[in-house]
Amino acid sequence: MEQTILDWLLQQDPSIQYRVHRDFLKSRPEVLHEIQEKIRHEGWGKRLMDCQKPNGEWGEGYYRPKWTSTHYTLLLLKCIGFPQDEPRIHSSVAWVLDHLIAKDGGIGTMPHEKRSDCCITGMFLNFAAYFHADEEKLKPVIDHLLDQRLPDGGFNCRHPKVKVHHSSFHTTLSVNEGYWEYERQGYRYRIDEVKSQRRSADEFLLQHRLFLSDKDGRIIDPHFLSLHWPTHWHYDVLRALEYFADSGSPYDPLLNEALAWLKGLENHGKWPLSPPYPNKMHFVMERTSKSSAINTARAHRIFEHFMKVE
């Protein structure tokens, strides 16, 4: 990364500064801790926490409205690297585990639901593991997810409500991000099965080169070729590449088309930001532009990782 791009990123929100120090400068733990404290007290992190209500919720409940609900706010706090020791977040995650476990073991959107949503459950595991949720209380979540894999190796949130034969890219990536965070944070319950399922789901995504039909090579969904932030539940190639880099995956030739697509969007060392998904946000983090700080940091991280492991 050129010094001018590095300097530009270091002038952005503390969460972007944190990415730079973690991913590129390889700063010492005490430096990273100091910057995470800035996330707690400044910029996007502070603004998100200031939106929390006295009862510990955001928005109008756990899953409404998108994107200001408790669920999506906690997911975003995880994605910006908010400090993991925040008591207010721990209380919110614990409340979900105490009140929103559906009868099938996944995460419901309201108390006493019979069926959960696999995509919501995967996203929940992602931020719950990051914020060090109690392992004992996570066991039904893990049991549920391990029971949801489809024969092609991935996951689909419509299963088992309806009979489906093909996994969803959205759900598969959400579950795998949750599995990876569970693994990274050192949880042990059924960990070998979690690792095995994550590998098979990786293979499902790679079989489709992250965005192409395995039958005729056509683009599966043009929305996959967008550069959103935040992504919420939506799958796109940038988010998938970020997951593969973040989880330390080795270079695979099946990533070539996705990497070439992302490289083709580079504009003098910077990457753009697509228009936001519809529905209200707490606030605008970055405006749509050809030079997005967050996406530039994400893209450089991807290319640095795969250049090193190739």
TORRO-790609 format. One line per field, with one value per residue (C-alpha): x, y, z; residue in three letters. Coordinates in steps of 0.5 Angstrom, whole numbers. Example, Ala and Ser with C-alpha at 12.3 -4.5 7.8 and 13.67 -1.06 7.14 Angstrom:
BEGIN
east = [25, 27] $
north = [-9, -2] $
up = [16, 14] $
lumke = [ALA, SER] $
% end
This chain:
BEGIN
east = [0, 3, 4, -1, -6, -4, -4, -11, -13, -10, -14, -21, -25, -22, -25, -21, -15, -15, -15, -9, -5, -8, -7, -2, 3, 2, 2, 4, -2, -2, -2, -8, -12, -11, -14, -20, -21, -22, -27, -31, -30, -30, -33, -38, -37, -39, -45, -47, -47, -50, -56, -57, -64, -64, -67, -61, -64, -63, -69, -75, -73, -68, -70, -74, -73, -67, -62, -63, -65, -61, -59, -56, -53, -49, -46, -44, -40, -37, -35, -32, -27, -31, -27, -30, -30, -36, -41, -47, -46, -45, -51, -55, -52, -54, -61, -62, -59, -64, -70, -69, -67, -73, -75, -71, -65, -63, -64, -71, -73, -78, -79, -82, -82, -82, -77, -71, -68, -61, -58, -60, -57, -50, -50, -51, -46, -41, -42, -44, -37, -33, -36, -35, -42, -42, -40, -45, -51, -48, -49, -56, -54, -48, -53, -58, -53, -49, -56, -58, -52, -55, -52, -48, -45, -48, -54, -61, -65, -71, -69, -73, -79, -79, -76, -70, -64, -59, -55, -56, -50, -52, -54, -48, -43, -47, -46, -39, -37, -40, -37, -30, -31, -33, -27, -22, -24, -22, -29, -29, -36, -37, -31, -28, -35, -36, -29, -31, -38, -34, -29, -35, -38, -32, -32, -39, -37, -31, -34, -38, -32, -36, -41, -41, -46, -43, -47, -46, -41, -46, -46, -51, -54, -51, -52, -46, -42, -43, -39, -43, -42, -45, -47, -52, -54, -53, -48, -43, -36, -32, -35, -34, -26, -26, -28, -23, -17, -19, -20, -13, -15, -10, -10, -14, -14, -22, -21, -18, -25, -27, -20, -19, -26, -24, -18, -21, -25, -19, -18, -11, -10, -18, -24, -31, -37, -44, -51, -53, -59, -66, -68, -66, -59, -57, -53, -49, -42, -39, -43, -43, -37, -31, -26, -29, -24, -27, -27, -20, -18, -22, -19, -12, -13, -15, -10, -4, -6, -7, 0, 3, 0, 0] $
north = [0, 7, 12, 17, 12, 9, 17, 18, 12, 14, 20, 17, 14, 10, 4, 4, 7, 0, -4, 0, -2, -9, -11, -7, -4, -10, -5, -8, -10, -4, 0, -4, -3, 4, 5, 0, 5, 11, 7, 6, 14, 17, 16, 11, 6, 12, 14, 7, 6, 13, 10, 4, 5, 5, -2, -5, -5, -1, 1, -2, -9, -15, -15, -9, -4, -6, -3, 0, -6, -9, -15, -11, -6, -11, -14, -7, -6, -13, -11, -4, -8, -5, -7, -14, -12, -7, -9, -6, -11, -17, -15, -15, -21, -25, -23, -25, -32, -32, -30, -31, -38, -42, -48, -51, -48, -42, -35, -32, -25, -26, -30, -37, -38, -45, -44, -40, -37, -40, -33, -29, -35, -35, -27, -28, -33, -28, -23, -27, -31, -24, -21, -28, -30, -36, -42, -46, -42, -42, -50, -50, -45, -49, -56, -52, -50, -56, -59, -55, -56, -58, -64, -59, -57, -50, -47, -44, -40, -43, -50, -54, -49, -51, -56, -53, -57, -51, -47, -40, -35, -30, -36, -40, -34, -31, -38, -39, -32, -34, -41, -38, -33, -38, -42, -36, -34, -41, -44, -52, -55, -59, -55, -61, -61, -54, -54, -59, -56, -49, -53, -56, -49, -46, -51, -49, -42, -44, -49, -43, -38, -34, -31, -36, -41, -48, -50, -45, -40, -34, -29, -32, -25, -18, -15, -20, -15, -9, -6, -5, -2, -5, -11, -13, -20, -19, -23, -20, -22, -17, -19, -27, -25, -21, -28, -32, -27, -26, -34, -35, -39, -41, -38, -42, -41, -42, -34, -32, -29, -26, -23, -20, -17, -13, -11, -8, -3, 0, 7, 10, 5, 6, 3, 5, 5, 2, 6, 4, -2, 1, 2, 7, 7, 10, 15, 15, 12, 14, 17, 13, 15, 13, 13, 9, 9, 3, -1, 1, -2, -8, -9, -8, -13, -18, -17, -17, -23, -27, -24, -27, -34, -35] $
up = [0, -2, 4, 1, 2, 9, 11, 9, 12, 19, 18, 18, 24, 29, 27, 20, 24, 28, 22, 19, 25, 26, 18, 15, 21, 25, 31, 38, 43, 47, 41, 38, 45, 45, 39, 41, 47, 42, 38, 45, 46, 39, 32, 30, 36, 41, 36, 36, 43, 44, 41, 46, 50, 57, 57, 53, 46, 40, 35, 37, 39, 37, 30, 28, 25, 20, 20, 27, 31, 37, 32, 27, 31, 35, 29, 26, 33, 32, 25, 27, 32, 38, 45, 47, 54, 54, 60, 56, 50, 54, 58, 51, 48, 55, 55, 48, 50, 56, 52, 45, 44, 40, 41, 35, 39, 34, 35, 34, 33, 39, 46, 45, 38, 35, 29, 28, 22, 20, 17, 24, 28, 24, 25, 32, 33, 30, 34, 41, 40, 39, 45, 49, 50, 55, 52, 56, 53, 46, 46, 43, 38, 36, 36, 32, 26, 26, 24, 18, 13, 6, 2, -2, 4, 5, 9, 7, 12, 8, 11, 14, 13, 6, 2, -1, -6, -6, -1, 0, -1, 4, 9, 8, 9, 15, 18, 16, 19, 26, 26, 24, 30, 35, 33, 33, 40, 43, 44, 45, 44, 38, 35, 31, 27, 27, 23, 19, 17, 15, 11, 7, 6, 4, -2, -4, -4, -8, -13, -15, -15, -10, -15, -22, -23, -23, -29, -34, -31, -31, -26, -20, -18, -20, -13, -11, -15, -11, -5, 1, 8, 12, 9, 14, 12, 4, 1, -4, -7, -3, 4, 2, 0, 7, 10, 6, 8, 15, 17, 14, 8, 3, -4, -9, -16, -16, -13, -19, -22, -16, -14, -22, -21, -15, -17, -23, -19, -16, -17, -16, -10, -7, -8, -8, -4, -7, -5, 2, 2, 3, 11, 16, 19, 26, 22, 15, 16, 9, 3, -3, -7, -11, -6, 1, 6, 9, 3, 1, 8, 6, -1, 1, 7, 2, -3, 2, 5, -2, -5, 2, 1, -6] $
lumke = [MET, GLU, GLN, THR, ILE, LEU, ASP, TRP, LEU, LEU, GLN, GLN, ASP, PRO, SER, ILE, GLN, TYR, ARG, VAL, HIS, ARG, ASP, PHE, LEU, LYS, SER, ARG, PRO, GLU, VAL, LEU, HIS, GLU, ILE, GLN, GLU, LYS, ILE, ARG, HIS, GLU, GLY, TRP, GLY, LYS, ARG, LEU, MET, ASP, CYS, GLN, LYS, PRO, ASN, GLY, GLU, TRP, GLY, GLU, GLY, TYR, TYR, ARG, PRO, LYS, TRP, THR, SER, THR, HIS, TYR, THR, LEU, LEU, LEU, LEU, LYS, CYS, ILE, GLY, PHE, PRO, GLN, ASP, GLU, PRO, ARG, ILE, HIS, SER, SER, VAL, ALA, TRP, VAL, LEU, ASP, HIS, LEU, ILE, ALA, LYS, ASP, GLY, GLY, ILE, GLY, THR, MET, PRO, HIS, GLU, LYS, ARG, SER, ASP, CYS, CYS, ILE, THR, GLY, MET, PHE, LEU, ASN, PHE, ALA, ALA, TYR, PHE, HIS, ALA, ASP, GLU, GLU, LYS, LEU, LYS, PRO, VAL, ILE, ASP, HIS, LEU, LEU, ASP, GLN, ARG, LEU, PRO, ASP, GLY, GLY, PHE, ASN, CYS, ARG, HIS, PRO, LYS, VAL, LYS, VAL, HIS, HIS, SER, SER, PHE, HIS, THR, THR, LEU, SER, VAL, ASN, GLU, GLY, TYR, TRP, GLU, TYR, GLU, ARG, GLN, GLY, TYR, ARG, TYR, ARG, ILE, ASP, GLU, VAL, LYS, SER, GLN, ARG, ARG, SER, ALA, ASP, GLU, PHE, LEU, LEU, GLN, HIS, ARG, LEU, PHE, LEU, SER, ASP, LYS, ASP, GLY, ARG, ILE, ILE, ASP, PRO, HIS, PHE, LEU, SER, LEU, HIS, TRP, PRO, THR, HIS, TRP, HIS, TYR, ASP, VAL, LEU, ARG, ALA, LEU, GLU, TYR, PHE, ALA, ASP, SER, GLY, SER, PRO, TYR, ASP, PRO, LEU, LEU, ASN, GLU, ALA, LEU, ALA, TRP, LEU, LYS, GLY, LEU, GLU, ASN, HIS, GLY, LYS, TRP, PRO, LEU, SER, PRO, PRO, TYR, PRO, ASN, LYS, MET, HIS, PHE, VAL, MET, GLU, ARG, THR, SER, LYS, SER, SER, ALA, ILE, ASN, THR, ALA, ARG, ALA, HIS, ARG, ILE, PHE, GLU, HIS, PHE, MET, LYS, VAL, GLU] $
% end
